[in-house]
Amino acid sequence: MHKLNIVSIEAENGNTLGVVVGDEESSLSFTYAHLNPPYYASRGNSSGHQPVLTCFLALEHHTEFSREWVIPTQEAFSAAFRAAAGWRTAED
């Protein structure tokens, strides 16, 4: 079975960006270090919820992203690289 996975990129301050990897579609999620709301997700072109993008955290924890949060993987990687570069600049 083909499983999409979430890769977590953690800043020194504990904030985390999750990136879905393993296919042509992806999604981003952002969680503050305190683990409380607000939480953020990428915004795709769809306004619908189905079909969801199913993926796994650590290949075990089942997670679903609404279709409205799904974006092309290349866009997700580009945003993740920009975020990581910004975190390094802000922490230097």
PyMOL CGO cylinders between C-alpha atoms (Angstrom):
from pymol import cmd
from pymol.cgo import CYLINDER

trace = [
    CYLINDER, 0.00, 0.00, 0.00, 1.29, 3.46, -0.97, 0.3, 1, 1, 1, 1, 1, 1,
    CYLINDER, 1.29, 3.46, -0.97, 1.39, 5.72, 2.08, 0.3, 1, 1, 1, 1, 1, 1,
    CYLINDER, 1.39, 5.72, 2.08, 1.98, 9.46, 1.97, 0.3, 1, 1, 1, 1, 1, 1,
    CYLINDER, 1.98, 9.46, 1.97, 3.97, 10.71, 4.94, 0.3, 1, 1, 1, 1, 1, 1,
    CYLINDER, 3.97, 10.71, 4.94, 4.22, 14.01, 6.79, 0.3, 1, 1, 1, 1, 1, 1,
    CYLINDER, 4.22, 14.01, 6.79, 7.72, 15.35, 7.24, 0.3, 1, 1, 1, 1, 1, 1,
    CYLINDER, 7.72, 15.35, 7.24, 8.05, 17.77, 10.15, 0.3, 1, 1, 1, 1, 1, 1,
    CYLINDER, 8.05, 17.77, 10.15, 10.45, 20.71, 9.96, 0.3, 1, 1, 1, 1, 1, 1,
    CYLINDER, 10.45, 20.71, 9.96, 10.99, 22.19, 13.41, 0.3, 1, 1, 1, 1, 1, 1,
    CYLINDER, 10.99, 22.19, 13.41, 12.43, 25.63, 14.12, 0.3, 1, 1, 1, 1, 1, 1,
    CYLINDER, 12.43, 25.63, 14.12, 14.68, 26.20, 17.12, 0.3, 1, 1, 1, 1, 1, 1,
    CYLINDER, 14.68, 26.20, 17.12, 11.77, 27.86, 18.91, 0.3, 1, 1, 1, 1, 1, 1,
    CYLINDER, 11.77, 27.86, 18.91, 9.69, 24.67, 18.53, 0.3, 1, 1, 1, 1, 1, 1,
    CYLINDER, 9.69, 24.67, 18.53, 7.29, 25.87, 15.83, 0.3, 1, 1, 1, 1, 1, 1,
    CYLINDER, 7.29, 25.87, 15.83, 6.66, 23.10, 13.32, 0.3, 1, 1, 1, 1, 1, 1,
    CYLINDER, 6.66, 23.10, 13.32, 5.87, 23.02, 9.62, 0.3, 1, 1, 1, 1, 1, 1,
    CYLINDER, 5.87, 23.02, 9.62, 4.45, 19.73, 8.35, 0.3, 1, 1, 1, 1, 1, 1,
    CYLINDER, 4.45, 19.73, 8.35, 4.84, 18.83, 4.67, 0.3, 1, 1, 1, 1, 1, 1,
    CYLINDER, 4.84, 18.83, 4.67, 3.05, 15.91, 3.03, 0.3, 1, 1, 1, 1, 1, 1,
    CYLINDER, 3.05, 15.91, 3.03, 5.49, 13.97, 0.81, 0.3, 1, 1, 1, 1, 1, 1,
    CYLINDER, 5.49, 13.97, 0.81, 5.22, 11.00, -1.51, 0.3, 1, 1, 1, 1, 1, 1,
    CYLINDER, 5.22, 11.00, -1.51, 2.98, 12.11, -4.38, 0.3, 1, 1, 1, 1, 1, 1,
    CYLINDER, 2.98, 12.11, -4.38, 2.23, 14.94, -6.79, 0.3, 1, 1, 1, 1, 1, 1,
    CYLINDER, 2.23, 14.94, -6.79, -0.16, 16.47, -4.25, 0.3, 1, 1, 1, 1, 1, 1,
    CYLINDER, -0.16, 16.47, -4.25, 0.80, 17.82, -0.84, 0.3, 1, 1, 1, 1, 1, 1,
    CYLINDER, 0.80, 17.82, -0.84, -0.40, 19.97, 2.01, 0.3, 1, 1, 1, 1, 1, 1,
    CYLINDER, -0.40, 19.97, 2.01, 1.32, 22.17, 4.57, 0.3, 1, 1, 1, 1, 1, 1,
    CYLINDER, 1.32, 22.17, 4.57, 0.42, 22.54, 8.22, 0.3, 1, 1, 1, 1, 1, 1,
    CYLINDER, 0.42, 22.54, 8.22, 1.87, 24.95, 10.77, 0.3, 1, 1, 1, 1, 1, 1,
    CYLINDER, 1.87, 24.95, 10.77, 1.75, 24.42, 14.52, 0.3, 1, 1, 1, 1, 1, 1,
    CYLINDER, 1.75, 24.42, 14.52, 3.11, 26.78, 17.16, 0.3, 1, 1, 1, 1, 1, 1,
    CYLINDER, 3.11, 26.78, 17.16, 5.45, 25.31, 19.78, 0.3, 1, 1, 1, 1, 1, 1,
    CYLINDER, 5.45, 25.31, 19.78, 2.79, 25.75, 22.49, 0.3, 1, 1, 1, 1, 1, 1,
    CYLINDER, 2.79, 25.75, 22.49, 0.58, 23.31, 20.45, 0.3, 1, 1, 1, 1, 1, 1,
    CYLINDER, 0.58, 23.31, 20.45, -2.50, 25.51, 20.94, 0.3, 1, 1, 1, 1, 1, 1,
    CYLINDER, -2.50, 25.51, 20.94, -4.52, 27.28, 18.24, 0.3, 1, 1, 1, 1, 1, 1,
    CYLINDER, -4.52, 27.28, 18.24, -4.32, 28.96, 15.91, 0.3, 1, 1, 1, 1, 1, 1,
    CYLINDER, -4.32, 28.96, 15.91, -3.21, 26.23, 13.51, 0.3, 1, 1, 1, 1, 1, 1,
    CYLINDER, -3.21, 26.23, 13.51, -2.61, 26.94, 9.84, 0.3, 1, 1, 1, 1, 1, 1,
    CYLINDER, -2.61, 26.94, 9.84, -2.78, 24.90, 6.62, 0.3, 1, 1, 1, 1, 1, 1,
    CYLINDER, -2.78, 24.90, 6.62, -2.01, 25.58, 2.98, 0.3, 1, 1, 1, 1, 1, 1,
    CYLINDER, -2.01, 25.58, 2.98, -4.82, 26.85, 0.77, 0.3, 1, 1, 1, 1, 1, 1,
    CYLINDER, -4.82, 26.85, 0.77, -5.40, 25.08, -2.53, 0.3, 1, 1, 1, 1, 1, 1,
    CYLINDER, -5.40, 25.08, -2.53, -7.61, 25.92, -5.49, 0.3, 1, 1, 1, 1, 1, 1,
    CYLINDER, -7.61, 25.92, -5.49, -10.58, 23.77, -4.47, 0.3, 1, 1, 1, 1, 1, 1,
    CYLINDER, -10.58, 23.77, -4.47, -13.39, 24.94, -2.23, 0.3, 1, 1, 1, 1, 1, 1,
    CYLINDER, -13.39, 24.94, -2.23, -14.65, 21.40, -1.66, 0.3, 1, 1, 1, 1, 1, 1,
    CYLINDER, -14.65, 21.40, -1.66, -13.70, 18.94, 1.03, 0.3, 1, 1, 1, 1, 1, 1,
    CYLINDER, -13.70, 18.94, 1.03, -13.61, 15.68, -0.97, 0.3, 1, 1, 1, 1, 1, 1,
    CYLINDER, -13.61, 15.68, -0.97, -11.67, 13.68, -1.85, 0.3, 1, 1, 1, 1, 1, 1,
    CYLINDER, -11.67, 13.68, -1.85, -9.46, 14.15, 1.18, 0.3, 1, 1, 1, 1, 1, 1,
    CYLINDER, -9.46, 14.15, 1.18, -5.68, 13.73, 1.02, 0.3, 1, 1, 1, 1, 1, 1,
    CYLINDER, -5.68, 13.73, 1.02, -4.88, 10.85, 3.35, 0.3, 1, 1, 1, 1, 1, 1,
    CYLINDER, -4.88, 10.85, 3.35, -1.41, 10.66, 4.85, 0.3, 1, 1, 1, 1, 1, 1,
    CYLINDER, -1.41, 10.66, 4.85, 0.40, 9.46, 7.93, 0.3, 1, 1, 1, 1, 1, 1,
    CYLINDER, 0.40, 9.46, 7.93, 2.61, 11.05, 10.54, 0.3, 1, 1, 1, 1, 1, 1,
    CYLINDER, 2.61, 11.05, 10.54, 5.59, 8.76, 11.21, 0.3, 1, 1, 1, 1, 1, 1,
    CYLINDER, 5.59, 8.76, 11.21, 3.88, 6.30, 8.81, 0.3, 1, 1, 1, 1, 1, 1,
    CYLINDER, 3.88, 6.30, 8.81, 1.40, 5.43, 11.58, 0.3, 1, 1, 1, 1, 1, 1,
    CYLINDER, 1.40, 5.43, 11.58, -0.85, 8.30, 12.72, 0.3, 1, 1, 1, 1, 1, 1,
    CYLINDER, -0.85, 8.30, 12.72, -3.67, 8.58, 10.16, 0.3, 1, 1, 1, 1, 1, 1,
    CYLINDER, -3.67, 8.58, 10.16, -4.29, 12.19, 9.04, 0.3, 1, 1, 1, 1, 1, 1,
    CYLINDER, -4.29, 12.19, 9.04, -6.66, 13.64, 6.43, 0.3, 1, 1, 1, 1, 1, 1,
    CYLINDER, -6.66, 13.64, 6.43, -6.43, 17.02, 4.74, 0.3, 1, 1, 1, 1, 1, 1,
    CYLINDER, -6.43, 17.02, 4.74, -9.53, 18.54, 3.19, 0.3, 1, 1, 1, 1, 1, 1,
    CYLINDER, -9.53, 18.54, 3.19, -9.27, 19.06, -0.58, 0.3, 1, 1, 1, 1, 1, 1,
    CYLINDER, -9.27, 19.06, -0.58, -9.26, 22.84, -0.01, 0.3, 1, 1, 1, 1, 1, 1,
    CYLINDER, -9.26, 22.84, -0.01, -5.87, 22.50, 1.70, 0.3, 1, 1, 1, 1, 1, 1,
    CYLINDER, -5.87, 22.50, 1.70, -4.23, 20.43, -1.04, 0.3, 1, 1, 1, 1, 1, 1,
    CYLINDER, -4.23, 20.43, -1.04, -1.56, 22.04, -3.22, 0.3, 1, 1, 1, 1, 1, 1,
    CYLINDER, -1.56, 22.04, -3.22, 0.99, 20.74, -5.75, 0.3, 1, 1, 1, 1, 1, 1,
    CYLINDER, 0.99, 20.74, -5.75, 4.02, 19.16, -4.07, 0.3, 1, 1, 1, 1, 1, 1,
    CYLINDER, 4.02, 19.16, -4.07, 6.42, 21.53, -5.83, 0.3, 1, 1, 1, 1, 1, 1,
    CYLINDER, 6.42, 21.53, -5.83, 4.59, 24.51, -4.30, 0.3, 1, 1, 1, 1, 1, 1,
    CYLINDER, 4.59, 24.51, -4.30, 4.70, 22.87, -0.87, 0.3, 1, 1, 1, 1, 1, 1,
    CYLINDER, 4.70, 22.87, -0.87, 8.46, 22.25, -1.12, 0.3, 1, 1, 1, 1, 1, 1,
    CYLINDER, 8.46, 22.25, -1.12, 9.07, 25.79, -2.30, 0.3, 1, 1, 1, 1, 1, 1,
    CYLINDER, 9.07, 25.79, -2.30, 7.10, 27.23, 0.63, 0.3, 1, 1, 1, 1, 1, 1,
    CYLINDER, 7.10, 27.23, 0.63, 8.86, 24.91, 3.09, 0.3, 1, 1, 1, 1, 1, 1,
    CYLINDER, 8.86, 24.91, 3.09, 12.31, 25.97, 1.84, 0.3, 1, 1, 1, 1, 1, 1,
    CYLINDER, 12.31, 25.97, 1.84, 11.33, 29.66, 2.08, 0.3, 1, 1, 1, 1, 1, 1,
    CYLINDER, 11.33, 29.66, 2.08, 10.00, 29.15, 5.63, 0.3, 1, 1, 1, 1, 1, 1,
    CYLINDER, 10.00, 29.15, 5.63, 13.14, 27.31, 6.74, 0.3, 1, 1, 1, 1, 1, 1,
    CYLINDER, 13.14, 27.31, 6.74, 15.35, 30.03, 5.26, 0.3, 1, 1, 1, 1, 1, 1,
    CYLINDER, 15.35, 30.03, 5.26, 13.30, 32.68, 7.07, 0.3, 1, 1, 1, 1, 1, 1,
    CYLINDER, 13.30, 32.68, 7.07, 13.58, 30.80, 10.35, 0.3, 1, 1, 1, 1, 1, 1,
    CYLINDER, 13.58, 30.80, 10.35, 17.36, 30.65, 10.02, 0.3, 1, 1, 1, 1, 1, 1,
    CYLINDER, 17.36, 30.65, 10.02, 17.54, 34.38, 9.26, 0.3, 1, 1, 1, 1, 1, 1,
    CYLINDER, 17.54, 34.38, 9.26, 15.23, 35.29, 12.17, 0.3, 1, 1, 1, 1, 1, 1,
    CYLINDER, 15.23, 35.29, 12.17, 17.18, 33.13, 14.64, 0.3, 1, 1, 1, 1, 1, 1,
    CYLINDER, 17.18, 33.13, 14.64, 20.67, 34.37, 13.65, 0.3, 1, 1, 1, 1, 1, 1,
]
cmd.load_cgo(trace, "trace")
